């Protein structure tokens, strides 16, 4: 990065002491605004800081994100942590190191070029030495970052770029780093919230007398249609809210669409049309045109650990412990709902089970705040499994209609893509209206927050990865954003990229087949991007594409994308067994994410993203009747089992001189399309809607 400007996150939070400090016990305090949600990001950020400061990795003490102390790095999302927070830390650490060397030079009257720094010890000529900690009192870090302090060259980095063990794993193994679900506070009680089966229903009746006779020690909290309980134990709170279900009545609410006709339903809804990208000439040339439609359903976050929060009030101020992905955004919405100033709300991050998107972590924080205010003591609220699977926002359903025109020599001349979807982003803290679930039920209620889509320049939402990276002269991409839906949606890992890449890369295979060209060769024919070609050729080589025969009853498929068209490159070859249930047996994945900080961590992220995509592609679908969501358990919302996990091989194409790019979300779309293409290779049929189930395969075979 050029020294003419500071990295974006450092420019927004320029005070060096908010990022880095030297503690009296010989440790280095590192305080990023990004949070650990299972992706191993804290390890990578610690590696970056240790490298720039010339200290051992074991000296880095990471401080959880906290609205009272941390730099505001907004939300941990979009595979941006290394390229945004990591680069900010690298530049901040470079300046801190320089300030310390200047102080040592003044103290010893020695040119700074003669110093060597080893694990924070600054050594000069004649065995003279000092350290960061000796100088900490002399060097104030309460100063702004400035341009001109260049980080080390890639060749001089000795910690970043090497695989190291995750620094958070020992605490998980030995119980010294508890998840939020296991945390307690003195005097803490337990809360649960009762919500209707039909989204948007209003509480019309409640038999409080019968409830209090059954649960005399349980506090019943009602505010409008918000209904909750506070009890001395989680078991009692769960029993109480279960009884409430039989003592309460609800009216109104939304009517659901037909689960089996979602793609058609999406097209009939009120929508706003925009052009995402247009270039070239779309006058039909009379050549052969191909048109196909693809779709994905609503998908749940399906976090293994249910959403949990702890809230307490002190002197009119609120303190919340949450596994939110954005402590500052949650702070803003809590203050908005509760009528407080931002300074009166403190949100501290605690780790929870990963979900990679806007699940119920923010919603349960408001639940806990409301119940704690009524109870006058700390309250912990943990959602039930049914809450987690039905009340958290879902990943949006999508329909992708694609058309292409081919030249006589089999090249793509024109490409049209019309995507229909409701919005993908409804995170808190971004609007004058709160986006937290309980806010819609209070008296008076806040208006139900409808998800929207940021522009492509900010990563996009439904339109993310809708523009193919291939060299096509004439392209028209349209977006039809559905303006409202009875099903609440927000960010799910990769947002619209999963659906768009599934459609684009499935269509590329169909066009390749129409021209009689191998799927790999067809892609390379349309791709000049050297890094894109490299991952395609590497993944194909790993799998023996076109050389190693596929076992009988199986098929192999290939797919490729560059996440957001600006981030990591990823190509996937999938092998699928279709003799019984469709099952992925092996994945070969090649990835280029620029500079790799922790190769083992990057590989883990790619593996995790690919496996999550396998689950989405083969199993996951939110089902509902006209009156209720029918996905409140693992039996009604199945996910991939350990026994179904395929063999996964990942090869990183390291480019240490290139800027780091996100790894966590680059594999989702290519994996889905590679699976669909493999099913076609095995059976000769094309499934254009996820999940690709045995039933859908049978129906497609019967239709032929």
N, C-alpha and C positions, 0 to 999 in steps of 0.2 A: 504494500500500500504506500502511496506517496505521502511524504511528510508535509504536503501543502495543506492537509486537513486532518483533523482527528477522526478516528473511527466513530461511527454514528452514536453508539451507546456511550462512549467516553465523552463525546461532545455534549450529550444530553445530561451526563452526570460527571462533571469535570473534576470534582474535588478528589484528589488522590487518596486521602485518608478514608474516604467512604469505601474504597476498594481494598486497600492494603494497609496493614499496620504491623508493628513489631512489639511482641508481648514480652513481659518480664521473664517468662520461663524459657526464653529462647525459641519460641515458635513465631511463625509468620501468620498473621490473621488475613484470610482472604474472604472477602464478603461480596460475592456476585449477587446480582438480582435474579438470576436464573435458579431454577429449583430441580432437585433430583426426583424424577418420577420413574426410575428404573432404567434410564437410558445410559447411566454411567457418566453423565456429563461432568459431575463434580471431580471425577478423577482426571478427565482431560483438562479441565480448567486449572486444577492443581499442577499438572505437568507443565502447562504453559507458564504459570507463575514461577515455579521452581526453576525452570530453565532460564528465564530472563533474569531472575535475581541471583542465580548461582547458589542455590541452597538445595539441600536434600529434600526429596519429595516428602519424607516423613516429617519435615518441619512445617508443612503447610497445614494450618488448622482452618477448616472451612466453617463459616458461620451461616446458619440457615437464613434464608431470605426473610426480612422483617421490615414492615413499613416504617418502623421507628429508626432504623439504622442503615438499611441497604440502599444501594443505588437503584433507582427505578428503571428496571429493564423490561417493564410491561409484562408480557406473557411468555412463558416457556412453551413455544410451539413452532411449527413450521420448519423443523430441522435447522433452526437458526442459532442455536446456542454457541457452537464453536465459532462460526463465522461472524457473529455479532459480539457476544460476551467474551469469547476467547480472544478475539483480536483486540477488544478494548482492554482486557487484562494484560495482554502482551505489551501494548503501548504504555499503559500505566506503570507496569513493572519496569520497563526500560527507563522511564523517567525517574522512578524512585531509586533505582540502582545508580543512575547518574548523579542524583542529588547526594546520595551517600558517599560516592567517590569524591565529589567536590568537597564535602565536609571533611573527609579523611585527608585530602590534600591540604586543606587549610590548617588542620590540626597538626599535621606532621611537617608542613612546609615541604612537601614532596610533589612533583608533577604527577597528576593522576594516571598518566600513561604507564607509570612504573608499578602500579598496583595490580595485584592478582586477587580475585575473590574466590574463595573455596568454602562452600557451605556457610556463607554469610560472614566468614572471617576475611577481613581486608588486610592483605599482607603487602608491606613495602620493603624497600631496601634495608639491609642491616637488621633483619629479623624484627623490624618494627611492625606492629599490627594493631588493629582495632576491629570492631565488628559493627554490623548493623545495629545491634542492641546497645552497644556502647554509645553509638551516635544518635540513637533515637530521640533522646531529650534535646539534642541540638538541632535536629532537622525536623521542622514542622511539615507534616503532610497535609495540613489544612490549607492547601494551595491548589490552584487550578492546573489541570493538565495543559501542556503547551505542545505545539508542533516542534519538530526538529530533533526529537529523541527517538532515533531509529532502533527498532528491535534487532536482535542478532540475525545474521544471515543463516539460512537453513543449514549450511554446513557446520555451523558452530553450535547447533542445538544438540544436546546430549540426552535429554529426558523426553521432550516432545518428539514423537516419531518412533518411540519404542513401546512395545507392549509391556504394560505393568498391571499388577493385580488391582482390581477395583478397591478403592479405599473404603467403600461402604459395606463390603461383604463381611469382613470379620465381625462387625457390630451386629449384623443380622444373624450370623451363625451363633454368636455367644450371648445374644440378647441384650447387649449394651446399647444398641441403636434401635429402639422400638419403633414400630409403625404407630401411627396415630391411634389405631384401633386398640392398642395396648396401653395407652397413656392414661394416667389418673391424676387428679388434683385433690388436695385435702377438702373434705366436705362436699365432694362432687356427687351429684345425683344423675339419673339417667332419663332421657326423654325419647319419645317416639311421636310421630305425627300420623294422623289418620287422613287419608286422601281418597277421593271417590274413584270408582272404577272407570267412569266415563270422564275423559279430560274436560275441564271447564265447568263441571257440574257445581251447583250451589247448594250449600247446606240448608235444608229446609226444616229439619226437626231433630231434636236431641232429647233423650230421656235421661236427664242428669240425675234425677232422684235414684233411679235403679242403679246407675253407674256408681254413685257414691256409696250406696249400701253394699255393693259388691267389692269396691276398692276404697275403703275409708281413708287410707293413708296416701292415696294418690292424688296429686294436684291435676285438676282438669283445666286446660287453658283453651279459651275460645276467643277469637277475634275475627268477626265476619264469618267466612267459611274456612278459616284456618282453625284446625282442631288438633290439640296435642295433649300429651300427658307427661308428668314428671313423677318418677318413683325412685325408691331407694335402691333398686336393682334393675338391671337391664331385663332380666326375666320377668319381673313384675310389670315393667313398662310395656313389654311385648304382649303380655297377657291382657293388660288393660286396653291397649289400642285394638287388640283383636276383638274384645268385647264391645268396644265402641262401634265396630262395624255392624253389629246387630241392633244397636240402640240409636243409630243415626239414620236419617233419610236425606236423599239428595234429589234435586230436580235439574232439568236442563242439561246443558253440556253439548259437546260436539257429536255429530254423527260421522262415523268412520266411512271411508271409501271401501270398495270391494278389494280385499287383499289380493285376489287373483287377477285383477284388472288394473293394477296400478299404472302401468305405462300409458294406457288409454285414458285413465282418470286424470293424469297429470296434464295431458294435452287439452282437456276440457275446462280446466280451471282458469280463472282470471289471471292474467299475466302481463308483464311488461317486457317489451322486445328491445333488445340492443344488439348492435353489431360489435362483436369482440375484435375481429380483424377482417380486413378485406384488402386484397391486392390482386392485380391482374384483370383479365377480361373474362366475363362469364357468358358471352354469347355462345349458345350451343353450336358445336361444329358438326353435329350429325354423327359423330362417332359413337361407339358403344358406351353406354352409361350403366353404372351399377348403383343400386340403392339398397341399404340394409338398415335395420333398426336394432338397437341394443338397449338393455335396461339393467338397473340394479335396484333392490328394494331398500326400505328403511333398514338400518343396521344399528344394533345396540352397542354400547361400549363394552358391556359384559365384563366389567372388572371383577377379578376373583375376590378381592377384598372390598366389601361394601363401603360406600361413602360415609365418612365420620367427621365430626367437628366437636370441639370443646369451646364453650363460651362462658365468660364471667363478666360481671359489671362491678366496677369500683368507682365510687364517687361520681356516678353519672357517665362514666367512660366505659367503653366496651373493649374487651380483649378476646380475640378469637385465635384459636389454633386450628389450622386447616391444611389439607393437602391440595389446596387450589394450585393451579398453574400460574396464577397471577395475583400476588398478595396485594398489590396496589389497586388493581382493577376491582378486586373483591372489596377492599376498603372503601372505595368510592360508592359502590352500590349499597353496601351496608349502611353507610352514612346517609345516603339518599332515602332509603326505606325508613330508617329509624329517626330521621329528622335531626341528625347530629352533624357537627363539623367533621371534616376529615381527620383533624388532629385528635378528636375524641374517640376514634376507632383505631385500634392497633391489630394488625393481622400478622401472625408469625407462622411460617411454614413448618409443617412436620410431614415426614414422608408417609406415604400410603401405597397401597398396591397400584401399580401402573395401569393407566387406561389409555393414555395418549389421545387426549381430546377433552372437550368440555362435557365431563360427566356430571355427577351429582355433588361433587366436592363443594362447589360454591353455594348450591341450594341448601345443603344440609347445614352450612354455616349460618344462614339466616334462620333456619329452624332452631338451631341451638341458641342463637341470640335472643329470639322471641321467648323461648321457654325459660332461659336463664333470667331474663328480665322479670318474668312472672314469678319465678321461684325464689329469687333473691339469693341464689347460690350458684356455684359453677355447675353447668349442665353439659353432659356428653350426650350427643345424639348419634346413633348409628342406624343407618337405613337397613331395612330387611333386604333379603335377596330379591323379593318381589318389587320393593321400592326401586332397587338398583336397576332392575331390568325393565321397569315400566314408567318410572317417574323422571329419570334422567333424560336429557335431550338425546335424540337419535341422530345418526348420520342420515342425510337426506336421500330420498329416493330420486332416481334420475332416469331420463330417457334420452338416448343419443340417436339421432337420425342422420345417417351419413350417405353422401352420394359422391361418386367419382366418375370422371371421364378419362378414358385411356386413349393414347395415340395408337397408330397402326403398329408401331414397334414396341408396344407394351409399356410405355412410360405414362405416369399420371400427369395429365394436363390440367385438370380442374378437380377441386376438392371442396365439398360443402359439408358443413357439420352444424346441425341445429340441435342444441341441447336444451332440454326442458327439465327444470328442477326448482324446488323452493330454495330459499337461502340456506347457506351453510354455516353462517357465523352469527351467534347470538350470545357471545361472551359478555360478562358483566363489565361495568365501568366504562362503556363506550358511548353512552347515550344519556339524554336527560331523563329517560324513563328506565327504571331498573329492569334487569333481566333475570332476577331471582324468582324461583317458583312460588314461594310463599307470598311474595308481594302481590301476586294476581288474586289472592284469596282474602286479603285483609279488608277491613272496613275503614276507609274506602279502598277499593282495590286499585292497583296500578293497571294500566292497560296491558294486555298480553303482548309480550315483546315478540315481534316477528323477525326471524333470521334474515340477514341480508348477505351481500357479497362484496368484499372489498375489491378495488380495481386490480387488474393484473399487475400493475406496477407495485402493488403491495402484496402480491402473492396470489390474489384471486380467491374465489370460492368455488361456486359451481363451474366457472369457466377455467379453473386451473388445469393446465395441460390440454386444453381443448384445441390449441393450435399445434398441428403436427410439426415435428422438427425436420421433417423430410423436405427435400428441395422440390417443391411443387410450384409452378409459376403462377397459378390462379387459385386463390384460396378465399373462401367466404365462411366465416364462423359467426353464427347467430346464437344468442342466448334468449330463452323465454323463461324469465324468472316468475315462478308461481307466487302470487302475492300473499296467500294465506293457506294454511293447512291445519286441520284439527290435531295433527301430530307435531309436537314440539321438536324442532331440530336445532342443532348447532354443530360446532366443529368436531369431526371425527377424523382421526389420523389420515392425512393426505387430502382431505376434503374432496373436491371434485376430480382430483387427479386419478383416483381409483377407477371411477366410472369412465372417464374420458379415455384413459389409456387402454382400459379393457376394450372399449369400442374401437379405437383407432388401430390398435395392434391386431385385433381380430379381423378388422376390415382389410388391413394390409395382407394378412394371410389369404383372405378370400380373393383379393385382387391378384395376388401372386398365383393362386390356383387357376384363376380365369385366364392368365397369360401363359400357363404352363411353365412358370419359372420357380425355382427353389425359393423358399421363404427367406432364407438368409441372403441369397443373391439378389432377390427383388428389393430388399431393404437397402443393401449396399449400393445398388444401382441408383437409389434416390437419396443418398446420404453423403454429403461432402464433409461434414464435421468429422475431423480426424479422431477426436476423443470418443465420439459416438461410434465410429467404425471400430475403434480399438476394443471397446467393451463387447460389441457384437461378435467380433472375430475371436476374442478371448473366451467368451462363454461357449461359443460354438466349438472351439478347440477343446475345452474342458470336457464337453459332452461327447466328443467324437462325432459331431454333426455330419451326416452324410457318409460316415465311414464305419461307425459301430452300429450294427443292426439292432433294432429294438426287439425285445422278446415278444413272443406271440401274446396277444391279448393286451398289449400296451401300445401307447403312442407317445411321441415326443413333439413338443411345440416350443416355439421361440418367440420372444417379445423383447422390446427395447423402449426406453424413454429417457429423457433428461428431466428430472423432477423440476417442475415449474418452468422448464426450458431455460433455467438460469442456475440450477443447483446440480446435485450429483447425477452422474450418468450411471445407468444400470441396464444390463441385459441379462435375461433369464432363459434357461432351457429347462423345461419341466418334462418329466416322464410320468405318465399316468396309467394306472391299471384300471381297466373298465370291465373286468370279468363279472364283478358283483356290484358293489357300490363303487362309484368313481373314487379313486384313492391316489394321491400323489406319492410316488415311491422315491423320487429323487429330484433334487433341484441343483442346477449348476448356475452360479451367479457371478458375474464380473461387474466390478464397481470402480468408478473413478470419482473420488470426492476431493480431488486436489491434495493439499497437504493433509496427511493423516496423523493425528496427534497420538492416539493410542490404537495401534492396528487391531489388537485383540478386542478392544471396545467397539471399534467400527464394525468388525466382523460380527460381533454379537448383535449389534443394532440391525445390520442387514438380515441376519438370520431371523431375528425376532419379527421384523417387518414382513419378511417373506412368509413365515409361519402364520402370522395373523392374516395375511392375505389368503393363504390356503384355507383357513377357517372361514373367512368371509365368502370365498369363491365357491366352496363346496357345501357349506352348512348354514350360514347365518342369514336369517330373514325375520323381521318383526311381523308377526301375524296378528290380526285383530278381527273381531266381529264388528257389527254395526254399532255396538254399545260399549265395547271395552277392548283393551289391549290383551292379547292372549299369549303373552310371552314372559310370564312372571316366574319361571323356574327353568332349570337346566333341561328339563324334559320337553318344555315347550319352546325353549330357545337353546338348541344344542350348539356347542362349540367343539373345536378340534380336540380330540383326546390325545394323551401321551402315546397311546398305542398306535395312533394314526400319523404321528410325526414322521415325515420323510427324512432321508439322508440329505443333508444340505452341505454343499461345498461352495465356499466364497473365495474369490481371488480379488485382492485389491490391486489396482494399478496406481502405484504411489507416484505422486508428482509433488515432491516437497517444495519446489519453487513456486507452485501455484497457490492461490488463496484457498483456505479450507472451505469445503462445502458440506452441507448437511447430509448425513447418511441414513437417519432414522426412517425416512418416508419415501426413499427413492425406489424401494423394491415392491411396494404394494401393487401398483398398476401393472408393471411388467409381469409379475408373478401370476396375476389373474388371467391376463391374456395368454400367457404361455400355457396355462392349464387348459383354457378353452381350445387353443390350437392343438394341444396334445390329444384332447378328447376327439376332435375332428380327425386327427391323423389315425387314431385307433379305430374309429367307427364310421367315418365318412359322413357324419352328421354334424351340424353346427348348432350349438346351444348359445343363444345370444342374450340370455338373461341369467344373472346370478340369483340364487345359488344354483350351481350345476349339479342337480340331484339325479338319483336313479329314476325318479318319477318323471322328471323332465326329459330324460334320455328316452325312456319308454314311450312317452307321448310323441316325441319327435320321430322316433323310429316308426311308430304306428301311422304317422301322418304321411310318410313317404310312400 
